[in-house]
Amino acid sequence: MPPSTDAAETLALQALAWLVANDELLPVFLGATGASEQDLRGSASDPVFLGSVLDFLLMDDAWIVAFCDSVGLGYDRVAPARAALPGGAGPHWT
């Protein structure tokens, strides 16, 4: 069963907090999204932005593993959470 939108947003907020605390990966995320550190605060309640956080993590299996290990989640929880947020219902080619 896919997660609820609220559960997906909560997971994405956890991922955002993890990114903010990651000194090496945060600049990569900011560069990839064009967001500033100020934007992070203002966009944290935007489901579309939260979807972009999960899109970013889904670009690299190592990032998924590191995030999930840090918060005690199964590796298979991120993709369904992304699908539950706006723009996440697109086709998956893998």
Backbone atoms as SQL, in Angstrom:
CREATE TABLE atoms (id INTEGER PRIMARY KEY, chain TEXT, resi INTEGER, resn TEXT, atom TEXT, x REAL, y REAL, z REAL);
INSERT INTO atoms VALUES
  (1, 'A', 1, 'MET', 'N', 0.843, -1.172, 0.000),
  (2, 'A', 1, 'MET', 'CA', 0.000, 0.000, 0.000),
  (3, 'A', 1, 'MET', 'C', 0.893, 1.242, 0.000),
  (4, 'A', 2, 'PRO', 'N', 0.638, 2.191, -0.920),
  (5, 'A', 2, 'PRO', 'CA', 1.447, 3.407, -0.962),
  (6, 'A', 2, 'PRO', 'C', 1.220, 4.264, 0.285),
  (7, 'A', 3, 'PRO', 'N', 2.224, 5.043, 0.654),
  (8, 'A', 3, 'PRO', 'CA', 2.063, 5.884, 1.842),
  (9, 'A', 3, 'PRO', 'C', 1.070, 7.011, 1.575),
  (10, 'A', 4, 'SER', 'N', 0.498, 7.540, 2.641),
  (11, 'A', 4, 'SER', 'CA', -0.367, 8.704, 2.507),
  (12, 'A', 4, 'SER', 'C', 0.486, 9.917, 2.145),
  (13, 'A', 5, 'THR', 'N', -0.154, 10.947, 1.670),
  (14, 'A', 5, 'THR', 'CA', 0.570, 12.174, 1.350),
  (15, 'A', 5, 'THR', 'C', 1.266, 12.717, 2.592),
  (16, 'A', 6, 'ASP', 'N', 0.592, 12.669, 3.734),
  (17, 'A', 6, 'ASP', 'CA', 1.212, 13.152, 4.969),
  (18, 'A', 6, 'ASP', 'C', 2.458, 12.353, 5.327),
  (19, 'A', 7, 'ALA', 'N', 2.384, 11.026, 5.190),
  (20, 'A', 7, 'ALA', 'CA', 3.539, 10.183, 5.491),
  (21, 'A', 7, 'ALA', 'C', 4.672, 10.454, 4.506),
  (22, 'A', 8, 'ALA', 'N', 4.333, 10.671, 3.238),
  (23, 'A', 8, 'ALA', 'CA', 5.354, 10.974, 2.235),
  (24, 'A', 8, 'ALA', 'C', 6.017, 12.315, 2.524),
  (25, 'A', 9, 'GLU', 'N', 5.223, 13.305, 2.918),
  (26, 'A', 9, 'GLU', 'CA', 5.787, 14.610, 3.263),
  (27, 'A', 9, 'GLU', 'C', 6.692, 14.502, 4.478),
  (28, 'A', 10, 'THR', 'N', 6.299, 13.711, 5.457),
  (29, 'A', 10, 'THR', 'CA', 7.128, 13.523, 6.658),
  (30, 'A', 10, 'THR', 'C', 8.465, 12.886, 6.293),
  (31, 'A', 11, 'LEU', 'N', 8.431, 11.863, 5.438),
  (32, 'A', 11, 'LEU', 'CA', 9.667, 11.221, 5.004),
  (33, 'A', 11, 'LEU', 'C', 10.537, 12.224, 4.244),
  (34, 'A', 12, 'ALA', 'N', 9.929, 13.019, 3.379),
  (35, 'A', 12, 'ALA', 'CA', 10.691, 14.005, 2.612),
  (36, 'A', 12, 'ALA', 'C', 11.294, 15.072, 3.533),
  (37, 'A', 13, 'LEU', 'N', 10.581, 15.456, 4.574),
  (38, 'A', 13, 'LEU', 'CA', 11.138, 16.409, 5.545),
  (39, 'A', 13, 'LEU', 'C', 12.329, 15.797, 6.274),
  (40, 'A', 14, 'GLN', 'N', 12.253, 14.516, 6.582),
  (41, 'A', 14, 'GLN', 'CA', 13.394, 13.828, 7.186),
  (42, 'A', 14, 'GLN', 'C', 14.584, 13.851, 6.224),
  (43, 'A', 15, 'ALA', 'N', 14.301, 13.621, 4.955),
  (44, 'A', 15, 'ALA', 'CA', 15.360, 13.635, 3.949),
  (45, 'A', 15, 'ALA', 'C', 15.957, 15.037, 3.818),
  (46, 'A', 16, 'LEU', 'N', 15.119, 16.049, 3.861),
  (47, 'A', 16, 'LEU', 'CA', 15.613, 17.421, 3.794),
  (48, 'A', 16, 'LEU', 'C', 16.501, 17.734, 4.989),
  (49, 'A', 17, 'ALA', 'N', 16.085, 17.335, 6.163),
  (50, 'A', 17, 'ALA', 'CA', 16.902, 17.555, 7.363),
  (51, 'A', 17, 'ALA', 'C', 18.236, 16.822, 7.236),
  (52, 'A', 18, 'TRP', 'N', 18.201, 15.622, 6.694),
  (53, 'A', 18, 'TRP', 'CA', 19.431, 14.861, 6.502),
  (54, 'A', 18, 'TRP', 'C', 20.356, 15.583, 5.521),
  (55, 'A', 19, 'LEU', 'N', 19.783, 16.101, 4.429),
  (56, 'A', 19, 'LEU', 'CA', 20.585, 16.835, 3.453),
  (57, 'A', 19, 'LEU', 'C', 21.208, 18.087, 4.061),
  (58, 'A', 20, 'VAL', 'N', 20.419, 18.824, 4.830),
  (59, 'A', 20, 'VAL', 'CA', 20.912, 20.057, 5.447),
  (60, 'A', 20, 'VAL', 'C', 22.083, 19.762, 6.380),
  (61, 'A', 21, 'ALA', 'N', 22.042, 18.626, 7.037),
  (62, 'A', 21, 'ALA', 'CA', 23.112, 18.257, 7.971),
  (63, 'A', 21, 'ALA', 'C', 24.324, 17.653, 7.263),
  (64, 'A', 22, 'ASN', 'N', 24.216, 17.392, 5.973),
  (65, 'A', 22, 'ASN', 'CA', 25.292, 16.757, 5.220),
  (66, 'A', 22, 'ASN', 'C', 26.099, 17.838, 4.488),
  (67, 'A', 23, 'ASP', 'N', 27.237, 18.198, 5.060),
  (68, 'A', 23, 'ASP', 'CA', 28.054, 19.288, 4.518),
  (69, 'A', 23, 'ASP', 'C', 28.570, 19.025, 3.103),
  (70, 'A', 24, 'GLU', 'N', 28.745, 17.765, 2.738),
  (71, 'A', 24, 'GLU', 'CA', 29.242, 17.446, 1.403),
  (72, 'A', 24, 'GLU', 'C', 28.127, 17.420, 0.362),
  (73, 'A', 25, 'LEU', 'N', 26.969, 16.927, 0.741),
  (74, 'A', 25, 'LEU', 'CA', 25.890, 16.739, -0.224),
  (75, 'A', 25, 'LEU', 'C', 24.986, 17.963, -0.367),
  (76, 'A', 26, 'LEU', 'N', 24.861, 18.766, 0.675),
  (77, 'A', 26, 'LEU', 'CA', 23.974, 19.936, 0.592),
  (78, 'A', 26, 'LEU', 'C', 24.342, 20.849, -0.573),
  (79, 'A', 27, 'PRO', 'N', 25.617, 21.196, -0.780),
  (80, 'A', 27, 'PRO', 'CA', 25.937, 22.056, -1.926),
  (81, 'A', 27, 'PRO', 'C', 25.582, 21.411, -3.267),
  (82, 'A', 28, 'VAL', 'N', 25.688, 20.103, -3.350),
  (83, 'A', 28, 'VAL', 'CA', 25.322, 19.397, -4.584),
  (84, 'A', 28, 'VAL', 'C', 23.815, 19.543, -4.816),
  (85, 'A', 29, 'PHE', 'N', 23.033, 19.358, -3.749),
  (86, 'A', 29, 'PHE', 'CA', 21.578, 19.511, -3.854),
  (87, 'A', 29, 'PHE', 'C', 21.216, 20.938, -4.255),
  (88, 'A', 30, 'LEU', 'N', 21.827, 21.917, -3.598),
  (89, 'A', 30, 'LEU', 'CA', 21.524, 23.318, -3.909),
  (90, 'A', 30, 'LEU', 'C', 21.883, 23.634, -5.359),
  (91, 'A', 31, 'GLY', 'N', 23.014, 23.129, -5.825),
  (92, 'A', 31, 'GLY', 'CA', 23.411, 23.360, -7.203),
  (93, 'A', 31, 'GLY', 'C', 22.486, 22.675, -8.193),
  (94, 'A', 32, 'ALA', 'N', 22.053, 21.482, -7.864),
  (95, 'A', 32, 'ALA', 'CA', 21.179, 20.722, -8.768),
  (96, 'A', 32, 'ALA', 'C', 19.787, 21.327, -8.861),
  (97, 'A', 33, 'THR', 'N', 19.305, 21.887, -7.758),
  (98, 'A', 33, 'THR', 'CA', 17.940, 22.415, -7.740),
  (99, 'A', 33, 'THR', 'C', 17.871, 23.910, -8.007),
  (100, 'A', 34, 'GLY', 'N', 18.992, 24.592, -7.833),
  (101, 'A', 34, 'GLY', 'CA', 18.981, 26.045, -7.967),
  (102, 'A', 34, 'GLY', 'C', 18.430, 26.743, -6.734),
  (103, 'A', 35, 'ALA', 'N', 18.174, 25.977, -5.693),
  (104, 'A', 35, 'ALA', 'CA', 17.647, 26.550, -4.447),
  (105, 'A', 35, 'ALA', 'C', 18.787, 27.159, -3.640),
  (106, 'A', 36, 'SER', 'N', 18.433, 28.129, -2.811),
  (107, 'A', 36, 'SER', 'CA', 19.388, 28.698, -1.867),
  (108, 'A', 36, 'SER', 'C', 19.081, 28.130, -0.492),
  (109, 'A', 37, 'GLU', 'N', 19.981, 28.355, 0.444),
  (110, 'A', 37, 'GLU', 'CA', 19.716, 27.891, 1.808),
  (111, 'A', 37, 'GLU', 'C', 18.477, 28.573, 2.372),
  (112, 'A', 38, 'GLN', 'N', 18.230, 29.823, 2.007),
  (113, 'A', 38, 'GLN', 'CA', 17.012, 30.515, 2.445),
  (114, 'A', 38, 'GLN', 'C', 15.769, 29.844, 1.868),
  (115, 'A', 39, 'ASP', 'N', 15.868, 29.412, 0.624),
  (116, 'A', 39, 'ASP', 'CA', 14.731, 28.744, -0.014),
  (117, 'A', 39, 'ASP', 'C', 14.320, 27.486, 0.745),
  (118, 'A', 40, 'LEU', 'N', 15.278, 26.821, 1.369),
  (119, 'A', 40, 'LEU', 'CA', 14.973, 25.580, 2.078),
  (120, 'A', 40, 'LEU', 'C', 13.936, 25.809, 3.169),
  (121, 'A', 41, 'ARG', 'N', 14.092, 26.888, 3.901),
  (122, 'A', 41, 'ARG', 'CA', 13.128, 27.184, 4.980),
  (123, 'A', 41, 'ARG', 'C', 11.742, 27.470, 4.422),
  (124, 'A', 42, 'GLY', 'N', 11.693, 28.304, 3.404),
  (125, 'A', 42, 'GLY', 'CA', 10.413, 28.708, 2.838),
  (126, 'A', 42, 'GLY', 'C', 9.714, 27.614, 2.060),
  (127, 'A', 43, 'SER', 'N', 10.478, 26.666, 1.554),
  (128, 'A', 43, 'SER', 'CA', 9.897, 25.628, 0.704),
  (129, 'A', 43, 'SER', 'C', 9.633, 24.321, 1.431),
  (130, 'A', 44, 'ALA', 'N', 10.009, 24.236, 2.676),
  (131, 'A', 44, 'ALA', 'CA', 9.869, 22.979, 3.410),
  (132, 'A', 44, 'ALA', 'C', 8.419, 22.520, 3.547),
  (133, 'A', 45, 'SER', 'N', 7.479, 23.424, 3.400),
  (134, 'A', 45, 'SER', 'CA', 6.072, 23.036, 3.502),
  (135, 'A', 45, 'SER', 'C', 5.431, 22.834, 2.127),
  (136, 'A', 46, 'ASP', 'N', 6.200, 22.957, 1.063),
  (137, 'A', 46, 'ASP', 'CA', 5.693, 22.823, -0.298),
  (138, 'A', 46, 'ASP', 'C', 5.863, 21.374, -0.773),
  (139, 'A', 47, 'PRO', 'N', 4.767, 20.654, -1.000),
  (140, 'A', 47, 'PRO', 'CA', 4.869, 19.258, -1.426),
  (141, 'A', 47, 'PRO', 'C', 5.647, 19.067, -2.730),
  (142, 'A', 48, 'VAL', 'N', 5.592, 20.033, -3.626),
  (143, 'A', 48, 'VAL', 'CA', 6.338, 19.933, -4.883),
  (144, 'A', 48, 'VAL', 'C', 7.842, 19.989, -4.592),
  (145, 'A', 49, 'PHE', 'N', 8.252, 20.905, -3.723),
  (146, 'A', 49, 'PHE', 'CA', 9.662, 20.996, -3.351),
  (147, 'A', 49, 'PHE', 'C', 10.101, 19.721, -2.629),
  (148, 'A', 50, 'LEU', 'N', 9.261, 19.223, -1.752),
  (149, 'A', 50, 'LEU', 'CA', 9.607, 17.988, -1.034),
  (150, 'A', 50, 'LEU', 'C', 9.785, 16.829, -2.014),
  (151, 'A', 51, 'GLY', 'N', 8.985, 16.823, -3.062),
  (152, 'A', 51, 'GLY', 'CA', 9.170, 15.815, -4.107),
  (153, 'A', 51, 'GLY', 'C', 10.533, 15.951, -4.768),
  (154, 'A', 52, 'SER', 'N', 10.991, 17.196, -4.957),
  (155, 'A', 52, 'SER', 'CA', 12.310, 17.394, -5.566),
  (156, 'A', 52, 'SER', 'C', 13.427, 16.898, -4.651),
  (157, 'A', 53, 'VAL', 'N', 13.209, 16.984, -3.346),
  (158, 'A', 53, 'VAL', 'CA', 14.190, 16.438, -2.398),
  (159, 'A', 53, 'VAL', 'C', 14.322, 14.933, -2.615),
  (160, 'A', 54, 'LEU', 'N', 13.193, 14.263, -2.725),
  (161, 'A', 54, 'LEU', 'CA', 13.232, 12.809, -2.930),
  (162, 'A', 54, 'LEU', 'C', 13.747, 12.463, -4.325),
  (163, 'A', 55, 'ASP', 'N', 13.401, 13.269, -5.333),
  (164, 'A', 55, 'ASP', 'CA', 13.958, 13.051, -6.671),
  (165, 'A', 55, 'ASP', 'C', 15.480, 13.091, -6.621),
  (166, 'A', 56, 'PHE', 'N', 16.011, 14.057, -5.897),
  (167, 'A', 56, 'PHE', 'CA', 17.458, 14.191, -5.783),
  (168, 'A', 56, 'PHE', 'C', 18.065, 12.946, -5.140),
  (169, 'A', 57, 'LEU', 'N', 17.500, 12.511, -4.016),
  (170, 'A', 57, 'LEU', 'CA', 18.039, 11.331, -3.348),
  (171, 'A', 57, 'LEU', 'C', 17.977, 10.100, -4.239),
  (172, 'A', 58, 'LEU', 'N', 16.925, 9.992, -5.017),
  (173, 'A', 58, 'LEU', 'CA', 16.744, 8.822, -5.876),
  (174, 'A', 58, 'LEU', 'C', 17.738, 8.772, -7.032),
  (175, 'A', 59, 'MET', 'N', 18.537, 9.809, -7.206),
  (176, 'A', 59, 'MET', 'CA', 19.542, 9.816, -8.270),
  (177, 'A', 59, 'MET', 'C', 20.729, 8.914, -7.956),
  (178, 'A', 60, 'ASP', 'N', 20.906, 8.548, -6.682),
  (179, 'A', 60, 'ASP', 'CA', 22.093, 7.762, -6.325),
  (180, 'A', 60, 'ASP', 'C', 21.741, 6.773, -5.216),
  (181, 'A', 61, 'ASP', 'N', 21.943, 5.503, -5.488),
  (182, 'A', 61, 'ASP', 'CA', 21.635, 4.476, -4.493),
  (183, 'A', 61, 'ASP', 'C', 22.393, 4.683, -3.190),
  (184, 'A', 62, 'ALA', 'N', 23.615, 5.170, -3.277),
  (185, 'A', 62, 'ALA', 'CA', 24.411, 5.394, -2.063),
  (186, 'A', 62, 'ALA', 'C', 23.759, 6.449, -1.170),
  (187, 'A', 63, 'TRP', 'N', 23.133, 7.446, -1.777),
  (188, 'A', 63, 'TRP', 'CA', 22.443, 8.481, -0.990),
  (189, 'A', 63, 'TRP', 'C', 21.216, 7.895, -0.304),
  (190, 'A', 64, 'ILE', 'N', 20.506, 7.036, -1.012),
  (191, 'A', 64, 'ILE', 'CA', 19.335, 6.374, -0.416),
  (192, 'A', 64, 'ILE', 'C', 19.774, 5.536, 0.779),
  (193, 'A', 65, 'VAL', 'N', 20.807, 4.754, 0.586),
  (194, 'A', 65, 'VAL', 'CA', 21.305, 3.884, 1.660),
  (195, 'A', 65, 'VAL', 'C', 21.732, 4.726, 2.866),
  (196, 'A', 66, 'ALA', 'N', 22.500, 5.772, 2.626),
  (197, 'A', 66, 'ALA', 'CA', 22.987, 6.607, 3.733),
  (198, 'A', 66, 'ALA', 'C', 21.830, 7.272, 4.467),
  (199, 'A', 67, 'PHE', 'N', 20.876, 7.822, 3.728),
  (200, 'A', 67, 'PHE', 'CA', 19.717, 8.461, 4.361),
  (201, 'A', 67, 'PHE', 'C', 18.905, 7.446, 5.163),
  (202, 'A', 68, 'CYS', 'N', 18.540, 6.354, 4.525),
  (203, 'A', 68, 'CYS', 'CA', 17.699, 5.357, 5.202),
  (204, 'A', 68, 'CYS', 'C', 18.390, 4.771, 6.425),
  (205, 'A', 69, 'ASP', 'N', 19.679, 4.504, 6.317),
  (206, 'A', 69, 'ASP', 'CA', 20.421, 3.994, 7.468),
  (207, 'A', 69, 'ASP', 'C', 20.423, 5.008, 8.613),
  (208, 'A', 70, 'SER', 'N', 20.518, 6.287, 8.275),
  (209, 'A', 70, 'SER', 'CA', 20.599, 7.311, 9.327),
  (210, 'A', 70, 'SER', 'C', 19.285, 7.490, 10.076),
  (211, 'A', 71, 'VAL', 'N', 18.158, 7.198, 9.415),
  (212, 'A', 71, 'VAL', 'CA', 16.860, 7.392, 10.071),
  (213, 'A', 71, 'VAL', 'C', 16.128, 6.078, 10.349),
  (214, 'A', 72, 'GLY', 'N', 16.761, 4.962, 10.029),
  (215, 'A', 72, 'GLY', 'CA', 16.168, 3.664, 10.326),
  (216, 'A', 72, 'GLY', 'C', 15.008, 3.277, 9.437),
  (217, 'A', 73, 'LEU', 'N', 15.082, 3.625, 8.169),
  (218, 'A', 73, 'LEU', 'CA', 14.031, 3.266, 7.211),
  (219, 'A', 73, 'LEU', 'C', 14.517, 2.175, 6.275),
  (220, 'A', 74, 'GLY', 'N', 13.572, 1.406, 5.764),
  (221, 'A', 74, 'GLY', 'CA', 13.898, 0.444, 4.721),
  (222, 'A', 74, 'GLY', 'C', 14.211, 1.170, 3.429),
  (223, 'A', 75, 'TYR', 'N', 15.137, 0.634, 2.648),
  (224, 'A', 75, 'TYR', 'CA', 15.547, 1.282, 1.404),
  (225, 'A', 75, 'TYR', 'C', 14.406, 1.396, 0.393),
  (226, 'A', 76, 'ASP', 'N', 13.411, 0.578, 0.557),
  (227, 'A', 76, 'ASP', 'CA', 12.289, 0.558, -0.379),
  (228, 'A', 76, 'ASP', 'C', 11.195, 1.569, -0.034),
  (229, 'A', 77, 'ARG', 'N', 11.421, 2.427, 0.917),
  (230, 'A', 77, 'ARG', 'CA', 10.385, 3.376, 1.351),
  (231, 'A', 77, 'ARG', 'C', 10.430, 4.711, 0.602),
  (232, 'A', 78, 'VAL', 'N', 11.561, 5.054, 0.010),
  (233, 'A', 78, 'VAL', 'CA', 11.707, 6.384, -0.591),
  (234, 'A', 78, 'VAL', 'C', 10.936, 6.504, -1.900),
  (235, 'A', 79, 'ALA', 'N', 11.059, 5.545, -2.787),
  (236, 'A', 79, 'ALA', 'CA', 10.390, 5.626, -4.091),
  (237, 'A', 79, 'ALA', 'C', 8.861, 5.699, -3.951),
  (238, 'A', 80, 'PRO', 'N', 8.226, 4.880, -3.106),
  (239, 'A', 80, 'PRO', 'CA', 6.773, 5.026, -2.947),
  (240, 'A', 80, 'PRO', 'C', 6.385, 6.386, -2.345),
  (241, 'A', 81, 'ALA', 'N', 7.213, 6.904, -1.454),
  (242, 'A', 81, 'ALA', 'CA', 6.928, 8.232, -0.894),
  (243, 'A', 81, 'ALA', 'C', 6.993, 9.272, -2.003),
  (244, 'A', 82, 'ARG', 'N', 7.980, 9.142, -2.882),
  (245, 'A', 82, 'ARG', 'CA', 8.075, 10.092, -4.000),
  (246, 'A', 82, 'ARG', 'C', 6.841, 10.008, -4.879),
  (247, 'A', 83, 'ALA', 'N', 6.369, 8.808, -5.123),
  (248, 'A', 83, 'ALA', 'CA', 5.191, 8.617, -5.971),
  (249, 'A', 83, 'ALA', 'C', 3.935, 9.239, -5.358),
  (250, 'A', 84, 'ALA', 'N', 3.903, 9.367, -4.036),
  (251, 'A', 84, 'ALA', 'CA', 2.729, 9.915, -3.363),
  (252, 'A', 84, 'ALA', 'C', 2.703, 11.438, -3.359),
  (253, 'A', 85, 'LEU', 'N', 3.794, 12.064, -3.784),
  (254, 'A', 85, 'LEU', 'CA', 3.871, 13.530, -3.819),
  (255, 'A', 85, 'LEU', 'C', 3.603, 14.036, -5.234),
  (256, 'A', 86, 'PRO', 'N', 3.238, 15.311, -5.384),
  (257, 'A', 86, 'PRO', 'CA', 2.951, 15.851, -6.714),
  (258, 'A', 86, 'PRO', 'C', 4.105, 15.615, -7.687),
  (259, 'A', 87, 'GLY', 'N', 3.759, 15.168, -8.888),
  (260, 'A', 87, 'GLY', 'CA', 4.745, 14.919, -9.927),
  (261, 'A', 87, 'GLY', 'C', 5.416, 13.569, -9.838),
  (262, 'A', 88, 'GLY', 'N', 5.051, 12.775, -8.864),
  (263, 'A', 88, 'GLY', 'CA', 5.720, 11.499, -8.678),
  (264, 'A', 88, 'GLY', 'C', 5.060, 10.330, -9.358),
  (265, 'A', 89, 'ALA', 'N', 3.976, 10.562, -10.044),
  (266, 'A', 89, 'ALA', 'CA', 3.242, 9.454, -10.652),
  (267, 'A', 89, 'ALA', 'C', 3.722, 9.143, -12.062),
  (268, 'A', 90, 'GLY', 'N', 4.842, 9.738, -12.483),
  (269, 'A', 90, 'GLY', 'CA', 5.367, 9.493, -13.824),
  (270, 'A', 90, 'GLY', 'C', 5.863, 8.073, -13.990),
  (271, 'A', 91, 'PRO', 'N', 6.146, 7.689, -15.225),
  (272, 'A', 91, 'PRO', 'CA', 6.632, 6.325, -15.478),
  (273, 'A', 91, 'PRO', 'C', 8.034, 6.125, -14.919),
  (274, 'A', 92, 'HIS', 'N', 8.300, 4.938, -14.459),
  (275, 'A', 92, 'HIS', 'CA', 9.623, 4.565, -13.991),
  (276, 'A', 92, 'HIS', 'C', 10.212, 3.604, -15.006),
  (277, 'A', 93, 'TRP', 'N', 11.378, 3.931, -15.523),
  (278, 'A', 93, 'TRP', 'CA', 11.974, 3.166, -16.599),
  (279, 'A', 93, 'TRP', 'C', 12.906, 2.086, -16.104),
  (280, 'A', 94, 'THR', 'N', 13.115, 2.017, -14.799),
  (281, 'A', 94, 'THR', 'CA', 14.017, 0.992, -14.284),
  (282, 'A', 94, 'THR', 'C', 13.264, -0.104, -13.596);
